[in-house]
Amino acid sequence: MEQDTIKFINKALILAQILIVGVLVFFVGQILLQNKSIDQQNNYQVTVSGTGKVYAKPDVALVSLGVTSQATTVAEVTKANTDKMNAVIEAVKAQGIDEKDIQTTNYSLTPVYDNNYYVMPTAVPTSGAGVSSSGSSMVRNGTTLKGYKLQQDVQVKIRDFTKVGDVLSQTTAKGANTVGDLQFTIDNPEQFKEEARAKAIAQAKSNAKNLASESGINLGKLVNVYENYSYPMAYSSKAIGMGGIAEDSVSTPTIQPGQQEINITINLTYQVR
């Protein structure tokens, strides 16, 4: 009875060992097969690229208008700056700009200090031994609160380019003493991106066909597509206006928006058969 039990246990152990070895061989085989497949995919692929360019005229002008004021108290500087900024915004609206296209981008209130100095006498050695002459130097001795400075900026989106010059001149006349970052951009570039993308894909496919013809390789299925999009650079101009000058002395600048380049590069990766 005991011998039969021992024989059964030995057989069970042998079967378990065989099963474990079989499972290990299976998994090792799968790993080797997968690595071989990956190596084949990496070694037998080719990537070609194409570029599509589209030129488009900007349809939106962005400009930053600012008012900076300084006064002794917070109440005084707030009132002075708010009155000027309200006049600037009204001048913008008078040019037909919708309220939704006027956005506050900065509101900054900061204290203004004066540095205090006093004169300190000093002894200055001369060439004679033990002889010195008197002198003085300025020594900083703390600061004194002088007042407050308030700066408020709004960004205005102008869709009618014939109004750009008037917006700049009229808002400067109403108190805008910082006018900067005039930019021309495309409000919705998607339609131009689609056109540029189509050109890039067509060029990439043509390059792939030429490559296969000249090299003698056979291209298989397309396995990867990568797109690189160059966003149109906004033309920018910075200027500082002198707020508060008379309206009849302000000349209207001539604005030239030019055109912008929309550039898309497409990379196509094919398997090689």
C-alpha positions in Angstrom: 0.0 0.0 0.0 2.8 2.4 0.9 4.7 1.5 -2.2 1.7 2.3 -4.4 1.3 5.6 -2.7 5.0 6.4 -3.2 4.8 5.5 -6.9 1.7 7.7 -7.3 3.4 10.6 -5.7 6.5 10.2 -7.9 4.4 10.1 -11.0 2.5 13.2 -9.9 5.8 15.1 -9.3 7.1 14.0 -12.7 4.0 15.2 -14.4 4.1 18.5 -12.5 7.7 19.0 -13.6 6.9 18.2 -17.2 4.0 20.7 -17.1 6.1 23.4 -15.6 8.8 22.9 -18.2 6.2 23.0 -20.9 4.7 26.3 -19.7 8.2 27.8 -19.5 9.1 26.7 -23.0 5.8 28.1 -24.3 6.3 31.6 -22.7 9.9 31.7 -23.8 8.8 30.9 -27.3 6.2 33.6 -27.3 8.7 36.2 -26.0 11.2 35.2 -28.7 8.6 35.3 -31.4 7.4 38.8 -30.3 10.9 40.2 -30.2 11.5 38.8 -33.7 8.3 40.4 -34.9 9.3 43.7 -33.4 12.7 43.5 -34.9 11.3 42.8 -38.3 8.9 45.7 -38.0 11.6 48.1 -37.0 14.1 46.9 -39.6 11.7 46.8 -42.6 10.0 50.2 -42.4 10.5 53.4 -44.4 9.4 57.0 -43.6 8.8 59.7 -46.1 7.7 63.3 -45.5 5.8 66.0 -47.4 5.2 69.7 -46.7 2.1 71.7 -47.5 2.1 75.5 -47.4 -0.9 77.9 -47.7 -0.7 81.7 -47.6 -3.7 83.5 -46.0 -4.5 87.1 -45.1 -5.0 87.8 -41.4 -8.6 88.6 -40.5 -8.2 89.8 -36.9 -6.0 92.5 -35.4 -5.2 92.4 -31.7 -4.0 95.5 -29.8 -3.2 96.1 -26.2 -4.4 99.5 -24.8 -3.2 100.6 -21.3 -3.7 103.5 -18.9 -1.2 104.1 -16.1 -1.8 106.7 -13.4 -0.1 107.8 -10.3 -1.5 109.7 -7.3 -1.0 110.2 -3.5 -3.8 107.9 -2.3 -5.5 104.7 -3.5 -8.8 106.5 -3.9 -7.3 109.3 -6.1 -5.3 107.0 -8.4 -8.3 104.6 -8.7 -10.6 107.4 -9.8 -8.1 109.0 -12.1 -7.2 105.7 -13.9 -10.8 104.5 -14.0 -12.1 107.7 -15.6 -9.4 107.5 -18.3 -9.9 103.8 -19.0 -13.7 104.3 -19.3 -13.1 107.0 -21.8 -10.7 104.7 -23.7 -13.2 101.9 -23.8 -16.0 104.2 -25.0 -13.7 105.4 -27.8 -13.2 101.8 -28.8 -16.9 101.1 -28.8 -17.5 104.2 -30.8 -15.5 102.5 -33.6 -18.0 99.7 -33.8 -16.1 97.2 -31.7 -18.3 94.7 -29.8 -18.1 94.5 -26.1 -17.2 90.8 -26.3 -14.0 91.7 -28.2 -12.8 93.9 -25.4 -11.0 92.0 -22.6 -9.2 93.3 -19.5 -5.8 91.6 -19.3 -4.1 93.5 -16.4 -5.1 95.5 -13.4 -2.1 96.3 -11.1 -2.0 98.6 -8.1 1.5 99.1 -6.6 3.0 101.5 -4.0 5.6 104.0 -5.1 8.5 104.8 -2.7 11.1 107.5 -2.6 14.6 106.6 -1.3 15.8 108.7 1.5 19.5 109.7 1.7 21.6 111.8 4.1 25.1 113.2 3.9 27.8 111.5 6.0 31.1 113.3 6.6 34.1 111.2 5.9 37.9 111.6 6.3 39.9 111.3 3.1 43.7 110.5 3.6 46.1 112.7 1.7 49.7 112.1 0.6 51.1 113.7 3.8 51.6 111.3 6.7 48.9 111.6 9.3 47.1 114.4 7.4 43.5 114.1 6.1 40.9 116.3 4.5 37.2 116.2 5.1 34.7 114.8 2.6 31.2 113.4 2.4 29.1 110.6 1.0 25.4 109.9 0.4 24.0 107.2 2.6 20.6 105.6 2.0 18.4 105.8 5.0 15.2 103.9 4.3 12.3 104.8 2.0 9.2 107.0 2.2 5.8 106.1 0.7 5.3 108.6 -2.2 1.9 107.4 -3.5 0.4 104.6 -5.7 0.6 103.6 -9.3 -2.3 101.9 -11.1 -2.0 100.2 -14.4 -4.9 98.7 -16.4 -4.7 97.1 -19.8 -7.3 95.8 -22.2 -6.9 93.7 -25.3 -9.1 94.7 -28.2 -9.9 92.4 -31.1 -10.6 94.4 -34.3 -12.2 92.5 -37.2 -12.5 95.5 -39.5 -9.0 96.5 -40.5 -10.2 99.9 -41.7 -10.9 100.7 -38.0 -7.4 99.8 -36.7 -5.9 103.2 -37.3 -8.9 105.1 -35.8 -8.9 102.9 -32.7 -5.2 103.6 -32.1 -5.4 107.3 -32.6 -8.7 107.9 -30.8 -7.9 105.8 -27.7 -4.5 107.6 -27.4 -6.3 110.9 -27.5 -8.7 109.8 -24.7 -5.9 108.9 -22.3 -4.3 105.6 -23.3 -0.6 106.1 -22.6 0.5 102.6 -23.4 -0.3 101.1 -26.8 1.5 97.9 -27.7 1.5 94.4 -29.1 -0.3 95.2 -32.3 -0.7 91.7 -33.9 -2.4 90.4 -37.0 -3.6 86.8 -36.9 -6.2 84.4 -38.3 -9.2 83.9 -36.1 -10.0 80.4 -37.4 -7.0 78.8 -39.2 -8.6 75.3 -39.5 -9.8 75.7 -43.1 -6.3 76.7 -44.1 -4.8 73.8 -42.1 -7.0 71.3 -44.0 -5.7 72.7 -47.3 -2.1 72.6 -46.2 -2.5 69.1 -44.8 -4.0 67.8 -48.1 -1.0 69.2 -49.9 1.5 67.7 -47.5 -0.1 64.2 -47.7 -0.2 64.3 -51.5 3.5 65.3 -51.6 4.5 62.6 -49.0 2.7 59.9 -51.1 4.3 61.1 -54.2 7.7 61.0 -52.5 7.0 57.4 -51.3 6.1 56.3 -54.8 9.2 57.8 -56.3 11.4 56.3 -53.5 9.9 52.8 -54.2 10.4 53.2 -57.9 14.0 54.4 -57.8 15.1 52.0 -55.0 13.2 48.9 -56.1 11.5 48.3 -52.8 7.9 47.3 -52.4 5.9 49.4 -49.9 3.3 47.6 -47.7 0.6 49.1 -45.6 0.8 52.5 -44.0 1.6 52.0 -40.3 2.0 55.5 -38.9 1.2 59.1 -39.7 2.8 62.1 -37.9 1.9 65.7 -38.3 3.9 68.8 -37.5 2.0 72.1 -37.6 3.7 75.5 -37.7 1.2 78.1 -36.3 1.2 81.4 -38.1 3.5 84.0 -36.5 1.5 87.0 -35.5 3.0 90.2 -36.9 3.6 92.4 -33.9 4.4 96.1 -33.4 4.9 97.8 -30.1 4.5 101.5 -29.3 4.1 103.8 -26.4 1.4 106.5 -26.8 1.1 109.8 -25.0 -2.3 109.8 -23.5 -4.3 112.9 -23.1 -3.2 114.8 -26.2 -5.7 116.7 -28.3 -7.8 114.7 -30.7 -7.2 117.1 -33.6 -3.4 116.7 -33.2 -3.5 112.9 -33.5 -2.7 111.4 -37.0 -4.3 108.1 -38.0 -1.6 105.5 -38.8 -1.7 103.4 -41.9 -1.9 99.7 -41.1 -0.7 96.9 -43.4 -1.6 93.4 -42.2 0.3 91.5 -44.9 -0.2 87.8 -45.2 0.8 84.7 -43.1 2.2 81.3 -44.0 0.5 78.1 -42.7 2.9 75.2 -42.8 2.2 71.5 -42.2 4.7 68.7 -42.5 3.4 65.1 -42.7 5.5 62.0 -42.1 4.2 58.7 -43.5 5.7 55.4 -42.3 5.2 52.3 -44.5 6.1 48.7 -44.0 8.5 47.2 -46.6 7.4 43.9 -48.1 
